[in-house]
Amino acid sequence: MNRSDRLIKTVCCLLVFAFSLTAWQPLSAKGAGAVINAKSGMAAQPPRIVETLYPTDDIVIADIVATEAPYYADATGAADCTQAIQRAIDDCYAAGGGTVFLPAGTYRVTGSLHIKSFVTLRGDWQDPDKGNAYGTVISAEVPSIYNNLPALINIGGSAGAMGLTVYYPEQDIDHVKPYPYTFYVPGSGAGFMLQSIINCTVINGYKGLAACLDNSGHEMMTVENFKGTFLCRAATAYNQSDVGTWKNVSISPKYWANAGRRSAPLEKIKVYTRANAIGLTLGDLEWTQFANLKIDACKWGLHLVKGKRIEFAGALYNAVITNCNIGILADAIDERWGMVLANSRVCGSENAIVNNTLGVIKMAGVQLEGGPLAGKVQISSFSRLKQVIKAVFGKPRQTARYMNDCTDLSAFTADYAAAPHKPTAELFVLNADKTGAQDVSAKLQALLNAAAGTGGVVYLPAGRYKLEQSIEVPAGVELRGSSSVATRDQGGLSLGTVIYACFGLNAASPDSDTAQITLRKNAGVRGIRFVYPGNSCVKPGALGQVLPCSYLIRGAGSGVYAVNTAIAAAYNGIDFRGCDNHFIAKLVSCCYNNAVIAGNCEGGIIQGCLQNGTVMSRNGLGLPDWVDEGTQMFPYLFNAVTRVNTEYIKLVNAKDETVFNCFAYGVKTLVILDGSENTLAFNIGADNAGGTMLVAKGGSATVVNMMRWNGASYSNQGTKLAIYNRLTIDDRTEKTVKS
C-alpha cells in the first residue's frame, strides 16, 4: 500500500469513526455508577446497553467499551489497536469476566489477541449474507508466514469471539499470501472447556479456525454462524473429548467476492479454492455434532484425518457440500463407531465420498452427486443407494462401508435462526453482595419488580450471589449474568456470574413445589451458572444420598427461555410444562433426577445442551465436601446417582418439539417421550447410560443421528416412531426403525 493510498484510507476511516460515534449509543443503567477495578487500579466503566447498527438476538450489554477511556481503541483503522483491545480484555478478566465491546468501525490489529477465560470480545455484526458493510471489522495487518501459529485471536475456556468480521488487507488473489489461523482454541488448563466463536466472518482468510494443533486437548467448543472465504483451510480441529457443537457454518468464495471495495473476482477465487482449499479438517473429535453446514468450491469439502489420541466420530445433519473435487475424504474414522450423515447433499466432481478406512459412513436421506463413491466400498444389504446417487459407479471393492437409507428426510429440519423473546432495552444493575456470603433475594426481587413496568434486563455483574428465597421474574424481563456466551466452571477457576441456589432443598413434593426461580410470560434467564452448595453427592459412608429439591427454574407462561446457563448439583433443573414456544440453548448441567421437562405445550426448542458430572467436579468455588473427579466421581455420582436416576430430557404431551445437538454422559435415560406428538430429535448422543437411551410411550416422533456407547437404543410402547442412523460402539449396522 503506497503513501497516498494510506492517506486516503486514513481520511475515509476518520469519517467512518465519526459516523460510528453517533451510530451507536450506550444506554446507562438504572442507578449504575463508575466503580474501581481493584486488581488493575483503573476506573472501570459501568455496565451499559449498547445499541448496534445491526440486529442481534439479545440485548448487548457491555462491561467495557474499548473505544472509550482509558483504552481509546481507534475505530478508524489508522492506529494500531492491538494493545488497547488487549488491555480492555485483561481488565475485564481481572474484574471477574464480562463483555468487551467494539463498536462498528475498523480496528487495525498487528499482533495476537488473547481472549481470557470468562471474557467475550464482541462486535457489531452484519451477516455477510445480508450486506457488506459488516459493522465491526478487524483489519489483520500481521506478518505473512506459512506457520499455523501465532493466531490472530486466541480464545480461552468459557470465553468467546462474537460479532467480529476479519479482513486481511494485504491478501491478493493474484499473489496469495499465507497467514496463520485467524481464530485459535489452544485448550488445556483454564482454556480447556467451552470456547465460543459466534457470529464471525472472515472475508478473505487463509486459515480460519483451529483447535489444539499441538498435544493439548479441549472440550465443548461451540461454533455458530461462522462464515467466510478461506484459501487454505476453513477449520482444523483435534483432540476434543466432551461433545462440541457447530451450527450455521458457511464456507464459500462468495464472501470475498461480495465484499464490495474489499472484493476479489469470484471466478479467480473459485479457481484457487478448487485447487487448494479444504473446508473442514477434522481429527480426533468425539461425537461432535454439526447442523446446517454449507461448504462450496473447495478441493475437498470435508477431510477426516488421523487424530492425536483417537479418530473422528461425529454426526452431521443438513450438510450441503457442493462444487468440490471430493465432497468427503475419509482417511481416518474411529472404526468402533464411524460417522453419521443425514438429510444432506454431497457433491464431488471426482468423487462424492472417498472412504479409505474400515469405519462406516452411515447415511440417511443423503443426496450424492457428481463422481462415484470410492475407497474400499461395500454397499450395505439394506441400502437402496442407487436411488439417490446420480453418478455412474465403477465396480466396488469389498472392504470399507457405506450405508444409506434413502428415505426422503427433507421435511424434517429445524429453525436454525430461532431465538427467544428479546426484552426491551432497559437495564437494571444489581448492587448487592457478590461474595456469596449474604442472601440477596430481597434486593434482587425488588429490582425485578422495578423492571416489571417497562420490561428489560436485570443484570448481575460477575460475582457470586446467594438466594435463600424464591424469585419471580416478571413478564418480559430477563435475568442476566455477565457472559454473552455459554460458560461453565473451569478446573480451579470460577469467574463470571454464579448463583448459589439455597431454596427448595429437601422438598416434600419436588415435582411441584415452588421453584427457586419462576419465569412469567416471555421472561428468561441468560448467562448465569447455578449451583446448589448444600446438595453435594459426597456424604462419607452414604453413597447415592442427595437431597430432593424443587425445580431450579419453572416457566409460568409462553415464550420463556434459558440460554447460556449452567446447573450443578440440582435435583431438578428446568420445568417448562405448559409453556408454548419455550427455548433452551446451551444448558450445561449435572442434575440428579431431571434436567429438562416440557409438556402440555407446543413449539419448543431444546438445542446445544450437555449433561456431565464434570460440571460438578471442575470448579474453583472451594465448596466443602464437593466431589473429587479422580476418586469420587464414579462411586458417588455416576454409579450411585445419575446412572440410576437421571432422566435427562422429558417431553410429556408436548407437540412439535425440536431437540438437537444434545448429549449426556452417565445418565439413566437421555430422552423420554410420553404422549408427545410430532417430536423431531437429531444429533443426540448418550455415553455410559444406565438404561435405555430413548424411551417412547405413545405419540409420534422422528429421531435421526443417534449415537450411544452402551445399553439399548430405544424402547417403544405405542409410539409412531422412526429412527434413522443409529450408531453404537462395535455395532454400526443397526437398522432403521419404522413403527
N, C-alpha and C positions, 0 to 999 in steps of 0.2 A: 504494500500500500504506500503510494508516494505522499509527499507533504501536503499537496493540495487536496488529495482525497481525504487525508486525515483531518484537514481543516473543515472541509465540507461535512464530514461525519460529525465533528465536534459541534458545529453550529446546529445541525439537524437534531443531534441528541439533546442539546440545550433546550430546543423548542419542545422536544418530547418530554423532557423533565419538567418544564414549566407547565405543560398540559397535565402531566401526571400529578402535580401538586394540587390541582383543582379537581382532577377526575375522581380521586378517592378522598374520603373524609373520615377521620376517626370519630366515632361516637362515644362520648365519655360515659362511664358507668355511674349509676346512682351512688353517690357517696364515696366514689373512688378518689384516691389521692396518691401523690408520689410516696414511695417507700424507699428505704435504703437496702441495697444488697450487701449484707454484712460480709459475705465472703469476698466479693470483688471490691467493695468500698465505693462503688459507683451508684449514682442515683438511678434507680430502676424506674421504668415507665409503668404507669398504672395499666392494668388490662383494659382493653377497649375493643369495641366492634369496629371493624373497618369495612367500608363499602367498596366493593370491587367493580371493575368495569364489566366483568363477565359473570354469568350466573354460576352459583355454587349450590350444592345440595344442602349445605349447612350455613349457619351464621359464622362468619370468620371472626374469631377472637384472637387478638394479638397481645402477647405479653411484652414483646419488644417489636418496634418498627425500626428496621435497621437504617432507614434514611434519616432518622431523627437523632437528636443529641442522646448520648455522646458519640454515636457511631458515624453518622453522616455518610453512609454509603451513597456514592454518586450514581444516580439513576439515568445519567445521560450517556453512559458508555465511554466517557472521556477519561476518567480517572480509574486507577486500579482499585477495585473494591474488595479484594481478597481478604485483607487483614480486617477491614471494618466488619464484614459479614462474619468472619470467624470470631471476632471479639463479641459480637452480639450473641452468637451461638454459645460461646463459653460462659457468658454472663447468665444466659437463660438456664443453662445446665447448673451453674452454681446456685441459682435461686430455686432449684428443685425441679426444673423442667417446664416446658410450655411450648409456645409457638413464636418463632421469629418470622416476621412478615416483611416481604419485599414488595412494595407497590409496583404497579405497572411501570415499565421502563427497561432500560438496557444496563446491565451490570457487567463491567469488564472484570474478568477473573483470570489471573495469570498463574495460579498455583492450585493446590488441592484444598478443598474444604472438607472438614470433618464434622458431621452432624452427630453430636454426642447422644448417649442414651437418654431417652425420655424428652428429647427436643425434636420439634418439627421445623424444618425450613420450608416456608410456604410462600407461594407467589400468587399472582392473579393470572389465571389460566384460561386462554381461549382454546377450545377444542379445535385442533387443526383441520378437522373435517367440516368446520363451520366458518372458518375465516383464517386470515393470515396476519392479523395484527398482533396476535399472540399474548399480549399482556406483559408478564414478567419474563424477560429474556436474559439468560446468562450468555455473555459473549466469551467463549472459551478461547483465550489467547495464550495457549500453553504450547510448550515445545512439541514439535512433530517428531515422534520416536516410534520404533516398532514394538517396544515393550508393552506388556499388558497394563503395567502399573508404573507410576502412581496415577490413580484415577482422579478425575476432576472432583467428584462428590462422593465421599465415603459415608456410610450410614451405619450407625450403631444399633444396639438392641432397643426395642420399644421406641425407635426414632423413625423419622420419615422425611423424605423429599416429596413435596406436594405442590402442584401448581406451577412447575418450572418448565420453561422452554429453553433448550440449549442450542446454540448456533456456533459453528466453527468458521469464523470469518476468513481464515486463510485457506480453507479447503477449496479445491478446484477440480471439477470433474475431468478436465483435460490433463491434469497433473496431480493425481490423487496422492494425498499425504497421509501417512499412518499416524494414529494417535492412540494413546492408552484408552481404557474404558472410561465412559462418561460417569456411570454410577457403579459403585462397588460396595458389596457387603463382605467385610473381612471376617465376620463371625468370631466365635470364641470369646470367653470372658463376658464382660458386660455387653458385648456385641453379638452374643450367641443366638438370641431368640427374637423373633417378631420384628423384622425390619420392613418398612413400607416404602414403596415407590408408587405414588398415586397421582394421576392427572399430570403426567410428564411427557413432554415431546422432545425428541432430538431431531432437529431439522435435517442435518447433514452429517450424521455421526459416522465414525469409522468403526469403533466398537462401542456397543451400547451399555448393556447391564451385565455385571458378572458377580458371582458369589463364590468365595472360597476357592480361589485358583491355586492356593498353596495347600498345606496339610491341615488347615483349620476346618471347622465344621459350623453349621448353622441350622436353625430350625424356624419353621413357620414364616418364611419370607412371603410377603404379600405384595403382589403386583396387580395394579388396576388402572385401566385407562393409560396404558403406556404405548406411545405411538411414535413412529419416525421412519426415516430412511437411514440405512446402515450399509456401508460399503464393504465391510469385512464380516462382522458378526453382530447380530442384534442383541443376543443374550447368550451367556455361558454360565452354567451353574453346576456346582459339585457339592457333594457331602452334606446333604440335608437329611436330618432324621425326622423329627416331628413335622407333620404334613404342612406344606406351603400351598398357597392358592394363587392362581393367576386368572384374571378376568378382564375382558375387553382389551386385548393386546392386538395391535395392528402394525404390521411391518410392510412398507411399500415404498417404491420410488416416488410415488405421488407427493409425498410430504415435502420433499425438497423441490420438486418440480412446481408445486403450487405455492411456493414461499414468496411470491411477489418479487421485490427487489433483491431478495436473498436467493432466488431460484437458480436452477440449472436446467438445461433442456431434458425433457422427460426421456426421450429415446436414448440419449447418451447415458443417462443414469441406468436405464434398463439394461443396456448392453453391458455396462460394467458390473451391475449386481448379478446378472445371469451368469456371468463368467467367474465372479469372485466371492459373492456374499453368501453367508449361511444364516438362516433365520435363527433358530434356537439350537444351541449345542448343549445337550443335557447329559450329565454324568450320573453319579450315584444319588439320585433324588428318590426318597422313599414315599411312594404313593402321592406324589404331588398332583394337584387337581387343577386342570385347565378348562376354562369355559369361555366361549366366544373368542377364539383365536383366529387371526387372519394374517397369512403370510403370502406375499406376492412377489414374483420376479426375483427369486434367489437361485443360486446354483443348486443348493439343497435347502428345502424348506425346514425340515426337522432332522437333526443328526444326533443319534443316540450313541454315546461313546463310553469307553471303559471308565469306571469310576475309581476313586481313590480308596474306597472302603468296600463297596458292593457295586451293583449295577442298577440301572434305571428300572423303576416300576411305577406306573402312573396311569392317570385317567384323563382323556381328552373328550370334550363334548362341544358340539358346534364349532369344530375346527374347519377352516376353509384355507386350503393351501393350493395356490394357483400359479400358473406360468413359471414353474420351476423346472429345472432339468430333472431332478429327482425330488419327488414330494417328501417322502420319509426314507431316510437311510439309517438302518439299524445295524450298527457294528457291535453293539453290546446291549443286552437286555438281561435283567435278572431272570435266569431260566427257571427259577422256582415259581415265578409269577407270570411275567410278561407285562403287556400293557393293554389297555382297553381304549377303543376309539369308537365314538358313536355320533350319529346324526351329523355327519361331516362330509366334506368333499375334498378329495386329494387328487391333484393333477400334476403329472410329471411328464415332460416330453420324451425323456429317455425311459424312465420307469416311474410309475405311480408310487410304489413302495419297493425297497430292496431290504430284505431281512437276511443278514449274514450271521444269524445266531440260531440257537436251538430254542430260544424263548418264543412264546406265542404272541402274535399281534392279533388280538381278538376284536372283531368289528361288528357293529350293528347299525344298519341304516346308513352305510358309508357308500358314497358315490365315488368310484375310481375312474379317472380319465387319463388319456394320453398313452404312454408306453406301458408295457406289461409289468406285472409283479415279477420280482427277480430274487435272486439269492437261492437259498435251499428251500424250495417251496413244496408245501404239501397242502392240497385242498382238503379241507375238513369234510367228513362224510355228511355233516348236516348242512353244509354251506350250499347256497344256491348262487355262487359267486358270479356266474356268467350273466345273471340278470342285471348286475349293476356295473360291470366293467365294460367300458366302451372301446376297449382295445382288443386286438388280436393277439392271443397269447402263444408263446412258444411252449414246447413240451416241458412241464415242470419236473424238477428233481425232487427226490423224496426224503427230505430231512427236516428242514425248518417248517414252521407252522404259520398259516394264516387261517383265520376262522371268521366267517362273515354271515350273520343273519341279515337277510335282505329286506326285512320289514321296513316300510316307509315310516320313519320317526319324525318327519318334518313338522308335524302338528305339535310335537312336544318340545317346547322351548320356554325359556324364562324371559322376563322383562329385565334385561341386564342394566337398564338405566333407571330402574325403580329406586326411589328414595323416600324416606318418611316425610311427614309433615315438617315444614320449615317454620320455626317460630318468627315472630316479629323482631325487628332489630332494636330491642330494648335490653339493656344489660344491668343486672343486679349482682354486685360482687359481695360475697360473704366475708365479713370481718369477724373471725372467731378463732378460738384456739386451734392451732394447726399441729399440735404435738400428739393428739390422740388421748390426752390425759383427761380432758373435761368433756362433758356432754354438751354438744352444740345443737341438740334437737330443737330447742325453743327458738334460738336465733335463726336457724335455717327455716323453720316453719314460718316465722314472721316475715322473712324475706320472700319466701314463696308466696305468701298471702299478698304481699305488696305487689308482686308481679302479676297477680291474677287479673287485675283491672285492664292491663294492656297486653298481656302475654309477653313473651320474651325469654331471655336466658338468665338463669340464676347460676352464677359462676363460682366454683370453688377452686381458688388457686392451688398450686402444688402444696401438698401437706397431708397430714393425717387427721381425720375428723371422726369423732366418736358420736354415735347415735344410740341413745338408750330408749328413745320413744319412736313410735311410728310416725311417718312423714307422709303428707299428701301433696302431690304435685298438681296444681290446678290445670284446668283445660288450657291447651295451647302454650304451656310453659315447659321449658327444657331445663333439666338439672344437669349441669355440665361441669366436667373436670378439665384439667389443664391440657389434655392432649388432643390434637387434631387427627391422630391416627390411633390404631389399636395398640394397646400396651399390655404387658404382663410383667410381673416382678422378675427381675434378672437375678441370677445367683449372687447373693450378697449385696444387691442393690435394689432399693425400692423407692424411687423418686416418683414424681407425678402426684396425682390426687388419689388418696386411699381413704375409704370409709370403713371404720370398724363398726360392723353391724352387731349390735348387742340386744336387739329387741326380738321377741318371739321365740327365745330358746326354751326348750322343754315344753313345747306347745302341747296342749291336750288334744287338739284337732289340727295337726299340721297341714292338712289339705285345705282347710277352710278358715283357720284363724287369721286375724288381721296381719297383713304383710308389713315388713319393715318399711317399704315404700309403695304407695298406691298412686297410679298414674290415671288421671282423668283424660277425657277425650283429647286426642291429638297431643298428649303430653309424652315426654320421653326422657331417657337417661342416655348420656353420651360422655365418653372419655373419662370414666371413673372405674377404679378397681375396688371391689368389696371383699372383705374378709371377716369371718366370724372368729375372733380371737379366743372365744370361750368354747369352741366346739372342735378342738383337736381330736384326731382319731387315735392319738397316742395316750393311753392310760396304762401305766405299768401293771402287768398281770391281767389285763382285761382287753383281749382282742375283740374288735368289732363293736365296741360300745361308743356310739356317738349319740348326741342329743337330737331328738326330733325337733324341728323348728318350722315355723310357718314360712311361706314363700318370701324370698327376699323382695321381689318386685311383682306386683299384681296390676294388671290393667283393669280399668273400670270404664271403658268406652272404646269407640273405634279409633283407628289411627295411632294407637300407642306404639312406642318403639324403644329398643335398646340397641345402641350402636357403640362399638369400641369399648365394651365393658368386659371386666373380668370378675369372676366369683370364686372364692376359695372357702372351703370348709362349711358350705351351706348344706343343709339337709335338702331343701327345695330351692330351686333357682327362680325361674320366671314363669308366671301364670298369666297367660293371655286368653283364657277362656272367655267367650262372649265378646271378643274384640275383633270386629271385622277389620280387614286391611292392616293388620299388625305387621311389624317389620323388625326383624332381628338380624344383625350383621356383626361379624367379628366378636362373638361372645367366646371368651376363653374361660373354661370353668373346671372346677373339681367339686361336683355336687354328690352327696352321699345317696340320695334317693331319686331325684328327678331334676334335670337341668332345665328343660323347657316343656311346658304343656300348653296346648291350644285346643280349643274345641267350641262347638256351637257357634261357629264363625265362618266367614268367607274371605278368601283372597289374601291370606297371609303369606309372607315370605320369610324363610329362615336360610341364611347363607353365610358361608365362610366361618363356621363355628367349630370349636375343638374342645374336647374334654381330655384331660390327662392329670394324673396325680402329681406330676411335676409342678403344676400350678400351686400346689401346697408347699412343696419342699424347697423350691428355689425362690428365696426372697431374702431381703435384708431388714426385715421388720423386728427381728430379735424377740419373737414371741416365745413364752415359756412352753415347755413340753410339746414342741412342734415336731412334725415328722421329719426324720432324717432320711434322705434319699438312699444312702448307701446301705443302711442296716434295718430300717423300719418300713420302708415304702411298701414292700410286698406283704409282709406278715400283718401289719397293722391297717393298711389302707386297701390295697388291691384285693388280696385274698380274703380278708375279713369283712370288708365293707362293700366296695364298689362293684366287684365282680359278682357279688351275691345279691345286691340290692338295686343298683343304679339303672333305671330306665331313662335313657338319655333324652330322647325326644318322644313325646306322646301327643298324638293327634286323635281327639275324641269327637266324633260327629262334626269334624271340620269339612269344609268344602273348598275346592280349588286352592289347596295349599301347595306351595312350591318349596322344596328343600334341596339345596345343592351345595357342593363343596364343603361337606361336613364330615368330621372324623372324630372317633373316640377311642381311647386306649383304656382297657381294663374296666369296662362297664359290663353289666349283665346283658342288656339289650340296647341296640343302637336306636331303633325306631319301632314304636308301637302304633299301628293304625287300627282304630276301633270305631267302625261305622263311618269312617271318613270317605267322602266321595271325591273322585277326580283328583287324587293326590299325584303330584309329579315329584319324584326324587331322583337326582342323578349326581354322579361323582360323590358317592358316600363310601365310607370305609370304617371297619372296626377291627382292632388288633387286640388279641388276648382277651376276648369277651368271655364272660362266664356262662352265657346262654346262647339263645338263638339271635342272630343279628337283626332280622326283621320279623315282627310278629303282626300278622294281619287278621282282623276279625271283621268281616262284613265290609260293605262299601266297595270302592274301586280305586285302583292305583296302578301307575306305571313307574317302574324303577329301572334305571339304566346306569351302567358302570358301577358295579357293586363289588368292592374288594374286602376280603376278610382273611384273617390268619388261621382261625380255628372255629370249631363249632359248626352248627347248621346255618345255612344262609337264610332260610325263611321257614315259617310255618303259616298255614293258611286255613282259616275257618270261615268259608263262605265269601271270601273277597274275590271280586273280578280283578285278578292280578296278572300283570305282565311284567316279567323281569328279563332284561337283556344284558348281556356281558357280565355274567357272574364270574368272579375270579378268586381262587383261593390257593394257598401255597400247595404246590405239588399236585394240584387238581385243576388244570387250566381248561378242561373240556366240559365244564358244567354247561348244560344246555339251557336254551331259552325256556322260560316258564310262561305258559298262557293258560289261564283258567277262568 
